[in-house]
C-alpha cells in the first residue's frame, strides 16, 4: 500500500537523524477515517539529502524543497504487482509516488501563487503556518499516532469548519486559488466556511481573475465531479466568486421558467438540482455539459402570450459554451463532447416520435451514455417523468452495436461505376441508402443499387 511506502520513507529519514511526518490532506482523511488518495511527507531533511537517501527520487520543485519518491518498480499502491510492459491503465503518476517536502517558511508572493523566497527550517511549526487551511495543516507521527496540531485543525474537523491558517487575507494573497479550494473543501465535506475566512474571500473575489484559467478550470471540475456540486455552486455564489469565474452561470439566477415544465424554479435552481442527480463517479465532460446545458436560456428569455419561451436557446447555448470552453482552455476532444451534450439535450423530447433511422443515428452519438445520463438528471430536476429515459435506454440495450453502425451497402465507387458523376448528390444518395438500411428496408448490395436507380435516376450525359 502507498501508506506503508510513505511510512517506510519516514522511517528511513528518521534512521538518518531527520524529523519526518505525514502531513496535509492525508492526515485529515485518516482522522476522518477516509482512504487518502495520496500521501505526503514533511521532513527536516534538505532536498539533496532526501535525494541521496532515495536515489530513484526526482525533484519537481527543488527551489520549494519538493521531491517525489516513486514506488518500487512493478508495485502498485495496493501492493500488487503488475505487468510494467503492458498498457498502463492503473493509478495516476501522483498515486504512484510520495511527495517529500522539506520544512520551510515562505516569504513574499509577487505573482499571487509562488513565494519570492523560501527558507528551509527544522521547525515543523513554521512549515505548518504557511499552509492553507487548519484541517490541512496537521502532521501525524505514524509510529505512535501522535498528531502535531499547531493550528486547531482537529477542533475544526470536529465542528466541520473550513478556516484559513492565520490571517485569511495573507493566505489568499499568497495563492488566490485557495479561495476556490475553500469552497471545494466546504462542499466536499459539507462543512461551513469560517466567518472571517468567507469575508476575506468576498473582499478578494475579483482577484481570482489573476489565477491561470487552467487552474480555475481544474478546481471547478473537481467541484463538479466530487458529488457535492450543488452545494459548491451555492457557496461560489455566496462567496461572490461565481460571477468572477463563470458569469454565464451567475446570469441564470432569477431567470424564470414555465412552471408547467419546470415547477422547481428558475434556471439556476434547475441547473443546481440537475447537478445533484449526476452519476457518481461522473466524467468531467458530462459534469460540464450538465452545468452548461441551459446556458443559452438567460439570453433568449421572453414572455410570449401563451407562456415563457426560450427560442433557439440550444443554438445560443452552444455558442456560449464554446466561448467558455475556449476561455478555460479545454482540449478539443473535451470541448467537442461538452458542446455535443449541450446541442443534443433537447432531442430526447422527440425520441419517441423519431423514425428508426433517426433514432439509431441519435443513439450512436459518441459517448451516448453521457447524453442519456444528462437527460435522466435533467428530467429528475424538472418534471420527474422518466418515460423517455426508459424508452431510449431500452432501445439502446436491445439494439446490437452492429445495427447502429452497419457496414455500408454501397460506396461512392459503386455510384461512379453505375454512371453517377461525383458531386454533392453523392452525400444525399448515400444518406438515403443508409437510412433505408437502418430501417431494415435494404439488406444487400444489389438491393441498394436498385434502390438508387429507382429513386435517383442517372443524369443524362452532356
C-alpha positions in Angstrom: 0.0 0.0 0.0 1.1 3.6 -0.6 0.6 4.3 3.1 3.1 1.6 4.0 5.5 3.0 1.5 5.1 6.5 2.9 5.8 5.2 6.4 8.9 3.4 5.2 10.2 6.7 3.8 9.6 8.4 7.2 11.4 5.6 8.9 14.4 5.8 6.5 14.6 9.6 7.1 14.4 9.2 10.9 17.0 6.4 10.9 19.4 9.1 9.5 18.5 11.6 12.2 15.9 13.7 10.4 12.4 14.6 11.6 9.6 13.3 9.3 5.8 13.2 9.5 2.8 12.5 7.3 1.3 15.9 6.5 -1.7 17.6 4.9 -4.7 16.1 3.3 -3.7 12.5 4.1 -3.7 13.3 7.8 -7.1 15.0 7.5 -8.5 12.0 5.7 -7.0 9.5 8.1 -8.5 11.4 11.1 -11.9 11.3 9.2 -11.4 7.6 8.6 -11.3 8.1 4.9 -8.9 6.5 2.5 -6.4 9.2 1.3 -5.9 9.5 -2.4 -2.2 10.1 -1.9 0.3 10.6 0.9 2.7 13.5 1.6 5.7 13.6 3.9 7.2 16.7 5.5 10.8 16.5 6.8 13.7 18.5 8.2 16.0 16.9 5.5 17.1 19.2 2.7 16.1 18.2 -0.8 19.5 17.0 -1.7 19.6 14.9 1.4 16.3 13.3 0.5 17.6 12.5 -3.0 20.7 11.0 -1.6 18.7 8.7 0.7 16.3 7.8 -2.2 18.4 7.7 -5.4 15.4 6.8 -7.5 13.6 10.0 -6.5 13.4 13.1 -8.6 12.9 16.8 -7.8 9.7 18.5 -9.1 10.3 21.8 -7.2 13.8 21.8 -5.8 13.6 25.5 -5.1 10.5 24.8 -2.9 12.0 21.7 -1.4 9.7 19.2 -3.1 10.9 15.7 -4.1 8.9 12.8 -5.4 9.8 9.3 -4.3 8.3 6.6 -6.6 7.1 3.2 -5.6 9.5 0.4 -6.4 9.2 -1.0 -10.0 6.3 -3.3 -10.5 4.4 -2.2 -7.4 1.0 -0.6 -7.4 -0.4 1.5 -4.5 -2.4 -1.6 -3.3 0.8 -3.6 -3.0 0.0 -5.8 -6.0 2.5 -6.3 -8.8 1.5 -5.5 -12.4 3.0 -6.0 -15.9 5.1 -3.0 -16.4 5.5 -3.9 -20.1 1.7 -3.7 -20.6 -0.5 -0.7 -21.2 -0.8 1.3 -18.0 -4.4 1.7 -17.2 -3.9 1.9 -13.4 -3.3 4.7 -10.9 -2.1 8.1 -11.9 1.5 9.1 -11.6 0.7 11.1 -8.4 -0.8 8.0 -6.8 2.4 6.0 -7.5 4.7 8.5 -5.7 5.1 10.0 -2.3 5.8 13.7 -2.2 8.5 14.6 0.3 8.8 18.3 1.2 11.4 20.0 3.4 10.1 22.1 6.3 10.1 25.7 5.0 8.7 29.1 5.5 7.6 31.3 2.5 8.1 35.0 2.1 6.5 37.3 -0.4 4.1 36.3 -3.2 4.6 38.8 -6.0 2.8 36.6 -8.6 0.0 35.6 -6.2 1.0 31.9 -6.4 4.7 31.3 -5.8 6.8 32.5 -2.9 9.5 35.0 -3.8 11.8 33.5 -1.1 11.8 30.1 0.5 13.7 29.4 3.7 14.2 25.9 4.8 13.8 25.2 8.5 14.0 22.5 11.1 10.8 23.6 12.9 7.6 21.8 11.8 5.5 24.7 13.3 7.0 27.1 10.8 6.1 24.8 7.9 2.5 24.4 9.0 2.0 28.2 9.3 2.5 28.6 5.5 -0.2 26.1 4.6 -3.8 26.9 3.5 -6.5 25.6 6.0 -6.4 24.3 9.5 -7.8 20.9 8.5 -4.9 20.5 6.0 -2.3 21.8 8.5 -1.7 18.8 10.8 1.2 16.4 10.9 1.0 12.8 12.0 3.7 10.6 13.6 2.8 7.1 12.2 5.0 5.4 14.8 2.8 6.4 17.7 -0.3 8.0 16.2 0.6 11.4 17.7 -0.9 14.4 15.8 1.1 17.6 15.7 -1.6 20.3 15.6 -0.4 23.8 15.9 -3.4 25.5 14.3 -6.6 23.9 15.8 -7.2 21.6 12.8 -8.6 18.7 14.9 -11.1 21.1 16.5 -12.2 22.4 13.1 -12.6 18.9 11.8 -14.8 18.1 14.9 -17.0 21.1 14.3 -17.0 21.0 10.5 -15.3 24.3 9.7 -13.0 25.5 6.9 -10.7 28.1 8.4 -7.7 29.7 6.9 -4.5 29.3 8.9 -3.6 32.7 10.5 -4.7 35.8 8.6 -7.0 34.7 5.7 -6.1 37.8 3.7 -2.5 36.8 3.8 -3.3 33.2 2.9 -5.4 34.2 -0.1 -2.9 36.8 -1.1 -0.2 34.1 -1.3 -2.3 31.9 -3.6 -5.6 33.2 -4.8 -6.7 29.7 -5.9 -7.1 29.0 -2.2 -10.4 30.9 -2.4 -11.8 28.2 -4.7 -10.2 25.5 -2.7 -12.0 26.7 0.4 -15.3 26.4 -1.4 -14.4 22.9 -2.7 -13.4 21.6 0.7 -16.5 23.0 2.3 -18.7 21.4 -0.3 -16.9 18.0 -0.3 -17.0 17.6 3.5 -20.3 19.5 3.9 -18.5 22.0 6.2 -19.1 25.6 6.9 -16.6 28.3 5.9 -15.4 30.3 8.9 -16.9 33.8 9.0 -13.6 35.6 8.8 -12.4 33.3 6.0 -15.6 33.8 4.0 -15.4 37.6 4.5 -11.8 37.6 3.1 -12.9 35.6 0.1 -15.7 38.1 -0.6 -13.3 41.0 -0.3 -10.8 39.5 -2.6 -13.1 37.6 -5.0 -12.2 39.6 -8.1 -8.6 38.7 -7.6 -9.4 35.1 -8.8 -9.1 36.6 -12.3 -5.4 36.6 -11.8 -5.2 32.8 -11.5 -4.5 30.9 -14.6 -7.6 29.7 -16.4 -6.4 26.1 -16.4 -6.1 26.1 -12.6 -9.5 27.6 -12.2 -11.0 25.1 -14.7 -9.4 22.2 -12.8 -10.7 23.4 -9.4 -14.2 23.8 -10.7 -14.1 20.4 -12.4 -13.3 18.9 -9.0 -16.3 20.6 -7.5 -18.5 19.2 -10.3 -17.4 15.6 -10.1 -16.8 15.1 -6.3 -20.6 14.6 -5.7 -21.4 17.9 -4.0 -21.7 20.2 -6.9 -25.0 21.9 -5.9 -23.5 23.0 -2.5 -20.3 24.1 -4.2 -22.1 26.4 -6.6 -24.3 27.8 -3.8 -21.0 28.6 -1.9 -19.5 30.1 -5.1 -22.5 32.4 -5.3 -22.4 33.3 -1.6 -18.6 33.9 -1.7 -19.1 36.2 -4.8 -16.7 34.1 -6.8 -19.3 32.8 -9.2 -19.7 36.0 -11.3 -15.9 36.2 -11.5 -15.2 32.6 -12.7 -18.5 31.8 -14.5 -20.6 34.9 -15.1 -22.7 32.9 -17.5 -23.9 30.7 -14.7 -24.5 33.6 -12.4 -26.7 35.1 -15.1 -29.1 32.1 -14.7 -30.3 33.4 -11.3 -33.8 34.8 -11.3 -34.5 33.7 -14.9 -38.0 32.3 -14.7 -39.2 29.1 -16.4 -42.7 27.9 -17.4 -44.0 26.3 -14.2 -45.8 23.6 -16.1 -42.4 22.2 -17.3 -40.2 23.5 -14.5 -42.1 23.5 -11.2 -38.7 23.5 -9.4 -37.9 27.2 -10.1 -35.6 29.4 -12.2 -32.8 28.2 -14.5 -30.1 28.5 -11.7 -32.2 26.4 -9.3 -32.9 23.8 -12.0 -29.2 23.5 -13.0 -28.1 23.0 -9.4 -30.8 20.4 -8.9 -29.7 18.6 -12.1 -26.1 18.5 -10.8 -27.3 16.6 -7.7 -28.6 13.9 -9.9 -25.5 13.2 -11.9 -23.9 9.7 -11.6 -21.0 9.0 -9.3 -18.3 8.8 -10.4 -19.1 11.4 -13.0 -17.0 12.1 -16.2 -15.8 15.7 -16.3 -17.3 16.3 -19.7 -20.7 15.1 -18.5 -20.5 17.4 -15.5 -19.6 20.4 -17.6 -22.2 19.5 -20.2 -24.8 19.4 -17.4 -23.7 22.7 -15.9 -23.9 24.4 -19.3 -26.9 22.6 -20.9 -29.2 25.6 -20.4 -26.6 28.3 -20.5 -28.4 29.9 -23.5 -31.6 30.5 -21.6 -30.8 33.9 -20.0 -30.1 35.4 -23.4 -33.2 34.0 -25.0 -35.8 34.6 -22.3 -39.0 36.2 -23.4 -42.6 36.2 -22.2 -44.9 35.1 -25.0 -48.7 35.4 -24.8 -49.1 31.7 -24.1 -46.0 31.1 -21.8 -42.4 31.9 -21.1 -40.2 30.9 -24.1 -36.5 30.4 -24.8 -36.4 30.4 -28.6 -33.2 28.9 -30.0 -31.7 28.6 -26.6 -29.8 25.5 -27.7 -28.0 27.2 -30.6 -27.2 30.2 -28.4 -26.1 27.9 -25.6 -23.7 26.0 -27.9 -22.0 29.3 -28.8 -21.8 30.4 -25.2 -20.5 27.0 -24.1 -17.9 27.1 -26.8 -16.7 30.5 -25.5 -16.5 29.1 -22.0 -14.5 26.0 -23.1 -12.1 28.2 -25.1 -11.7 30.6 -22.2 -11.0 27.8 -19.8 -8.7 26.0 -22.3 -10.4 22.7 -22.5 -8.9 20.2 -25.0 -10.5 19.9 -28.5 -11.9 16.5 -27.5 -13.4 17.7 -24.2 -14.9 20.8 -26.0 -16.5 18.6 -28.7 -18.2 16.4 -26.1 -19.4 19.2 -23.9 -20.8 21.1 -26.9 -22.5 17.9 -28.1 -24.2 17.4 -24.8 -25.5 21.0 -24.9 -26.5 20.7 -28.6 -28.4 17.4 -28.2 -30.1 17.6 -24.8 -33.4 18.7 -26.2 -33.6 16.0 -28.8 -34.8 13.5 -26.2 -38.2 15.2 -26.3 -38.6 13.9 -29.8 -37.1 10.4 -29.3 -40.4 8.5 -29.0 -41.5 10.0 -32.4 -38.3 9.5 -34.3 -38.3 7.1 -37.2 -35.9 4.1 -36.7 -33.0 5.6 -38.8 -33.1 8.9 -37.0 -33.2 7.2 -33.6 -30.3 4.9 -34.4 -28.2 7.9 -35.5 -29.1 9.6 -32.3 -28.1 6.5 -30.2 -24.7 6.3 -31.9 -23.6 9.7 -30.9 -20.1 9.4 -29.3 -20.3 8.6 -25.6 -24.1 8.4 -25.8 -24.1 7.1 -22.2 -23.3 10.7 -21.1 -26.2 12.1 -23.2 -28.5 9.5 -21.5 -27.3 10.3 -18.0 -27.7 14.1 -18.7 -31.3 13.5 -19.8 -32.1 11.5 -16.8 -30.7 14.1 -14.4 -32.5 16.9 -16.4 -35.8 15.1 -16.1 -35.4 14.4 -12.4 -34.6 18.1 -11.8 -37.8 19.3 -13.5 -41.0 17.2 -14.2 -39.6 14.0 -12.8 -41.0 11.9 -15.7 -38.5 9.2 -16.8 -40.7 7.6 -19.5 -38.5 8.9 -22.4 -35.3 8.0 -20.5 -36.6 4.4 -20.1 -37.7 4.2 -23.7 -34.3 5.3 -25.0 -32.4 3.2 -22.6 -34.4 0.1 -23.6 -33.8 0.9 -27.3 -30.1 1.2 -26.7 -29.9 -2.0 -24.8 -31.9 -4.0 -27.3 -30.0 -2.7 -30.4 -26.8 -4.5 -31.2 -23.8 -2.2 -31.9 -23.5 -3.5 -35.5 -27.1 -2.5 -36.1 -26.3 1.1 -35.1 -23.3 1.2 -37.4 -23.8 -1.4 -40.1 -21.3 -1.8 -42.9 -22.3 0.4 -45.8 -24.1 -1.5 -48.6 -22.6 0.7 -51.3 -19.9 3.3 -51.7 -19.1 6.3 -53.9 -17.1 4.0 -56.2 -20.2 1.9 -56.7 -22.1 5.0 -57.7 -19.4 6.0 -60.2 -19.5 2.5 -61.6 -23.2 2.8 -62.0 -22.8 6.0 -64.1 -23.2 8.7 -61.5 -21.0 11.7 -61.5 -19.2 12.7 -58.3 -20.8 15.7 -56.6 -23.0 17.0 -53.8 -25.7 14.5 -54.8 -23.5 11.6 -53.6 -24.0 12.5 -50.0 -27.8 12.7 -50.5 -27.8 9.3 -52.2 -25.6 7.5 -49.6 -27.6 9.0 -46.7 -30.8 7.8 -48.2 -29.4 4.3 -48.6 -28.1 4.3 -45.1 -31.4 5.4 -43.7 -33.2 2.6 -45.6 -30.6 0.2 -44.3 -31.0 1.3 -40.7 -34.8 0.9 -41.1 -34.4 -2.6 -42.4 -35.7 -1.8 -45.9 -32.4 -2.6 -47.6 -30.2 -5.6 -46.7 -28.0 -6.3 -49.7 -25.6 -4.5 -52.1 -27.8 -5.4 -55.1 -31.0 -4.1 -53.4 -29.2 -0.9 -52.5 -28.1 -0.3 -56.2 -31.7 -1.0 -57.3 -33.0 1.5 -54.7 -30.6 4.1 -56.0 -31.6 3.6 -59.7 -35.3 3.8 -58.8 -35.0 6.9 -56.6 -32.1 8.8 -58.1 -32.1 8.5 -61.9 -28.7 8.7 -63.6 -28.3 12.2 -65.1 -28.3 12.3 -68.9 -24.9 12.7 -70.5 -23.9 16.2 -71.6 
